[in-house]
Amino acid sequence: MKRFNLSEISVEMVQSIDLLKAQWRKQPLLRQLFILLCLNLLITPAVQAATGGTLSSGQTFWLMALGLLTITLSIYLFVVIFQPERF
Protein backbone atom coordinates (compact mmCIF):
# COMPACT_ATOMS: atom_id res chain seq x y z
CA MET A 1 0.00 0.00 0.00
CA LYS A 2 1.34 3.40 -0.99
CA ARG A 3 1.65 6.02 1.74
CA PHE A 4 0.80 9.59 0.92
CA ASN A 5 2.93 12.44 2.09
CA LEU A 6 0.77 15.19 3.57
CA SER A 7 2.97 17.96 2.18
CA GLU A 8 2.62 16.58 -1.36
CA ILE A 9 -1.14 16.46 -1.03
CA SER A 10 -1.33 20.02 0.31
CA VAL A 11 0.88 21.33 -2.53
CA GLU A 12 -1.35 19.61 -5.09
CA MET A 13 -4.47 21.02 -3.43
CA VAL A 14 -3.06 24.56 -3.50
CA GLN A 15 -2.15 24.17 -7.18
CA SER A 16 -5.63 22.83 -7.95
CA ILE A 17 -7.29 25.73 -6.14
CA ASP A 18 -5.11 28.23 -8.02
CA LEU A 19 -6.05 26.59 -11.31
CA LEU A 20 -9.75 26.77 -10.43
CA LYS A 21 -9.44 30.46 -9.52
CA ALA A 22 -7.77 31.19 -12.85
CA GLN A 23 -10.46 29.30 -14.77
CA TRP A 24 -13.25 31.11 -12.90
CA ARG A 25 -11.82 34.47 -13.88
CA LYS A 26 -11.57 33.46 -17.53
CA GLN A 27 -15.01 31.83 -17.76
CA PRO A 28 -17.68 33.70 -15.81
CA LEU A 29 -20.39 31.42 -17.23
CA LEU A 30 -19.07 28.56 -15.10
CA ARG A 31 -19.33 30.71 -11.99
CA GLN A 32 -22.87 31.73 -12.85
CA LEU A 33 -23.94 28.14 -13.48
CA PHE A 34 -22.39 27.06 -10.20
CA ILE A 35 -24.20 29.80 -8.31
CA LEU A 36 -27.49 28.86 -10.00
CA LEU A 37 -27.06 25.21 -9.04
CA CYS A 38 -26.29 26.16 -5.44
CA LEU A 39 -29.34 28.42 -5.38
CA ASN A 40 -31.37 25.57 -6.80
CA LEU A 41 -30.17 23.27 -4.02
CA LEU A 42 -31.22 25.85 -1.43
CA ILE A 43 -34.69 26.45 -2.87
CA THR A 44 -35.55 22.83 -3.74
CA PRO A 45 -36.41 21.72 -0.16
CA ALA A 46 -38.79 24.67 0.22
CA VAL A 47 -40.59 23.75 -3.01
CA GLN A 48 -40.77 20.12 -1.97
CA ALA A 49 -42.27 21.13 1.39
CA ALA A 50 -44.78 23.40 -0.34
CA THR A 51 -46.00 20.57 -2.58
CA GLY A 52 -46.66 18.36 0.41
CA GLY A 53 -44.15 15.72 -0.61
CA THR A 54 -46.15 14.63 -3.67
CA LEU A 55 -43.16 15.23 -5.96
CA SER A 56 -39.94 13.24 -5.76
CA SER A 57 -36.70 15.05 -5.03
CA GLY A 58 -35.57 14.63 -8.65
CA GLN A 59 -38.79 16.12 -9.97
CA THR A 60 -38.51 19.01 -7.54
CA PHE A 61 -34.89 19.67 -8.55
CA TRP A 62 -35.73 19.81 -12.25
CA LEU A 63 -38.83 21.89 -11.59
CA MET A 64 -36.67 24.46 -9.84
CA ALA A 65 -34.05 24.26 -12.61
CA LEU A 66 -36.78 24.98 -15.15
CA GLY A 67 -38.02 27.90 -13.05
CA LEU A 68 -34.53 29.40 -12.75
CA LEU A 69 -33.97 28.96 -16.48
CA THR A 70 -37.27 30.71 -17.21
CA ILE A 71 -36.39 33.65 -14.95
CA THR A 72 -32.90 33.92 -16.45
CA LEU A 73 -34.25 33.86 -20.00
CA SER A 74 -36.85 36.49 -19.12
CA ILE A 75 -34.20 38.82 -17.72
CA TYR A 76 -32.01 38.30 -20.78
CA LEU A 77 -34.87 39.04 -23.19
CA PHE A 78 -35.86 42.10 -21.15
CA VAL A 79 -32.32 43.47 -21.49
CA VAL A 80 -32.20 42.67 -25.21
CA ILE A 81 -35.49 44.45 -25.85
CA PHE A 82 -34.57 47.63 -23.96
CA GLN A 83 -30.86 47.77 -24.86
CA PRO A 84 -30.60 46.38 -28.41
CA GLU A 85 -27.45 48.37 -29.21
CA ARG A 86 -25.44 46.19 -26.82
CA PHE A 87 -26.21 43.11 -28.91
Secondary structure per residue as TSV (DSSP state, phi and psi in degrees):
chain	resnum	aa	ss	phi	psi
A	1	M	-	360.0	133.6
A	2	K	-	-83.1	134.6
A	3	R	-	-95.3	140.4
A	4	F	-	-97.9	137.6
A	5	N	-	-88.1	128.5
A	6	L	H	-63.0	-35.1
A	7	S	H	-68.2	-35.4
A	8	E	H	-66.3	-40.5
A	9	I	H	-65.8	-42.9
A	10	S	H	-66.9	-36.5
A	11	V	H	-65.0	-42.0
A	12	E	H	-65.5	-38.1
A	13	M	H	-65.3	-42.2
A	14	V	H	-63.5	-42.1
A	15	Q	H	-64.3	-39.5
A	16	S	H	-65.3	-42.1
A	17	I	H	-65.0	-41.1
A	18	D	H	-62.3	-40.4
A	19	L	H	-63.5	-43.2
A	20	L	H	-63.0	-40.7
A	21	K	H	-61.5	-42.7
A	22	A	H	-64.6	-41.2
A	23	Q	H	-65.8	-39.0
A	24	W	H	-66.2	-32.1
A	25	R	H	-71.7	-35.3
A	26	K	H	-77.4	-32.7
A	27	Q	-	-124.8	88.5
A	28	P	H	-68.5	-19.6
A	29	L	H	-63.3	-37.9
A	30	L	H	-62.1	-41.6
A	31	R	H	-64.1	-42.5
A	32	Q	H	-65.4	-42.1
A	33	L	H	-64.3	-39.7
A	34	F	H	-63.4	-43.1
A	35	I	H	-65.3	-39.9
A	36	L	H	-63.8	-40.9
A	37	L	H	-66.1	-39.3
A	38	C	H	-65.5	-41.1
A	39	L	H	-62.7	-39.8
A	40	N	H	-62.0	-41.0
A	41	L	H	-67.4	-28.0
A	42	L	H	-78.0	-35.1
A	43	I	H	-85.5	-28.1
A	44	T	H	-54.7	-45.0
A	45	P	H	-61.9	-34.0
A	46	A	H	-66.9	-39.9
A	47	V	H	-67.2	-41.1
A	48	Q	H	-64.7	-37.6
A	49	A	H	-68.4	-35.4
A	50	A	H	-70.5	-27.8
A	51	T	T	-85.0	-3.6
A	52	G	T	79.2	17.3
A	53	G	T	78.1	13.3
A	54	T	-	-77.2	-21.3
A	55	L	S	-100.1	146.1
A	56	S	-	-73.7	167.1
A	57	S	H	-65.6	-35.4
A	58	G	H	-64.7	-42.7
A	59	Q	H	-64.5	-40.1
A	60	T	H	-65.2	-42.5
A	61	F	H	-59.4	-48.2
A	62	W	H	-72.0	-28.7
A	63	L	H	-64.3	-42.8
A	64	M	H	-68.7	-37.7
A	65	A	H	-61.8	-41.2
A	66	L	H	-64.7	-40.8
A	67	G	H	-63.1	-45.0
A	68	L	H	-65.0	-38.3
A	69	L	H	-63.6	-41.3
A	70	T	H	-63.2	-43.9
A	71	I	H	-64.4	-43.7
A	72	T	H	-63.1	-43.7
A	73	L	H	-64.8	-38.2
A	74	S	H	-63.5	-43.0
A	75	I	H	-64.7	-43.0
A	76	Y	H	-60.9	-47.3
A	77	L	H	-65.6	-35.0
A	78	F	H	-61.1	-44.6
A	79	V	H	-66.3	-41.0
A	80	V	H	-64.5	-37.9
A	81	I	H	-69.0	-42.2
A	82	F	H	-93.0	-11.1
A	83	Q	-	-134.8	63.1
A	84	P	G	-67.6	-22.1
A	85	E	G	-68.9	-19.5
A	86	R	G	-75.6	-19.2
A	87	F	-	-114.4	360.0
